[in-house]
Amino acid sequence: MSDNSDVEFCLVSKELLEDRLVSAKAKAMYALLCSYPEGSDRSIKNLAAKLDMRRETASRLISELEDYGYVERTRIRAPDGKHFVTDFRVFPRSTI
């Protein structure tokens, strides 16, 4: 038996995995969002790079997750007062 104590993982909602309305790519985006600790860089640019896709595609997938109630996206003004940071709240069950 191998020692997996250094393996990092995240939990993904079984409800989401079995939801036939949500695309496979949106489910991958959900898993990626779940894998980031709170406060880390979950910008569209960073998420798109991690999944090797365009920013527009990443944004569309997040919109899909929002439409089905699995993610809530909030824009927060950054401390510099000039820029915005996007915060994501991920739900284990659909909120709709």
C-alpha positions as CSV (number, residue, x, y, z in Angstrom):
1,M,0.0,0.0,0.0
2,S,1.4,3.4,-0.9
3,D,1.5,6.5,1.2
4,N,-0.9,9.1,-0.3
5,S,-0.5,11.6,2.6
6,D,0.9,14.3,0.2
7,V,-1.9,13.9,-2.4
8,E,-4.2,16.9,-2.6
9,F,-7.7,16.4,-3.7
10,C,-11.1,18.1,-3.8
11,L,-14.7,16.9,-3.4
12,V,-17.1,17.3,-6.3
13,S,-20.8,17.1,-5.8
14,K,-22.3,13.9,-7.0
15,E,-25.5,15.8,-7.8
16,L,-23.5,17.9,-10.3
17,L,-21.8,14.9,-11.8
18,E,-25.1,13.3,-12.5
19,D,-26.8,16.5,-13.7
20,R,-27.4,15.8,-17.4
21,L,-28.1,19.5,-18.1
22,V,-24.6,20.6,-17.2
23,S,-21.9,20.0,-19.9
24,A,-18.8,18.0,-19.3
25,K,-16.6,21.1,-19.7
26,A,-18.7,23.0,-17.1
27,K,-18.2,20.1,-14.7
28,A,-14.4,20.3,-15.3
29,M,-14.6,24.0,-14.5
30,Y,-16.6,23.3,-11.3
31,A,-14.0,20.7,-10.2
32,L,-11.2,23.3,-10.9
33,L,-13.1,26.0,-8.9
34,C,-13.5,23.5,-6.0
35,S,-9.8,22.7,-6.0
36,Y,-8.7,26.3,-5.3
37,P,-8.5,27.3,-1.6
38,E,-10.5,30.4,-0.7
39,G,-8.6,33.6,-1.4
40,S,-6.5,32.1,-4.3
41,D,-6.4,33.5,-7.8
42,R,-9.5,32.3,-9.5
43,S,-9.5,34.9,-12.2
44,I,-11.1,34.0,-15.5
45,K,-7.6,34.4,-17.1
46,N,-6.1,31.9,-14.6
47,L,-8.9,29.4,-14.9
48,A,-8.8,29.5,-18.7
49,A,-5.1,28.9,-18.7
50,K,-5.4,25.9,-16.3
51,L,-8.0,24.3,-18.6
52,D,-6.2,25.3,-21.8
53,M,-9.1,27.3,-23.2
54,R,-9.9,30.9,-24.2
55,R,-11.2,33.3,-21.5
56,E,-14.5,33.6,-23.3
57,T,-15.0,29.9,-23.1
58,A,-14.1,29.8,-19.4
59,S,-16.5,32.7,-18.7
60,R,-19.3,30.9,-20.7
61,L,-18.8,27.7,-18.6
62,I,-19.0,29.7,-15.4
63,S,-22.2,31.3,-16.7
64,E,-23.6,27.8,-17.4
65,L,-22.8,26.8,-13.8
66,E,-24.5,30.0,-12.5
67,D,-27.5,29.4,-14.7
68,Y,-27.9,25.9,-13.1
69,G,-27.3,27.2,-9.6
70,Y,-23.9,25.6,-8.8
71,V,-21.8,28.7,-8.7
72,E,-22.3,32.4,-7.7
73,R,-20.0,35.0,-9.1
74,T,-19.4,38.3,-7.3
75,R,-17.3,41.2,-8.4
76,I,-15.5,42.9,-5.6
77,R,-13.5,46.1,-5.8
78,A,-9.8,45.5,-5.2
79,P,-8.0,47.4,-2.4
80,D,-6.5,49.8,-4.9
81,G,-10.0,51.0,-5.7
82,K,-9.5,50.9,-9.4
83,H,-9.8,47.2,-10.3
84,F,-12.3,44.4,-9.5
85,V,-11.6,40.9,-8.3
86,T,-14.0,38.1,-9.1
87,D,-15.0,35.9,-6.2
88,F,-16.7,32.6,-6.7
89,R,-19.0,30.8,-4.3
90,V,-19.4,27.1,-5.2
91,F,-22.4,25.1,-4.0
92,P,-22.5,21.3,-3.6
93,R,-26.2,21.3,-4.7
94,S,-28.1,23.4,-7.2
95,T,-29.6,26.5,-5.6
96,I,-32.4,26.7,-8.1
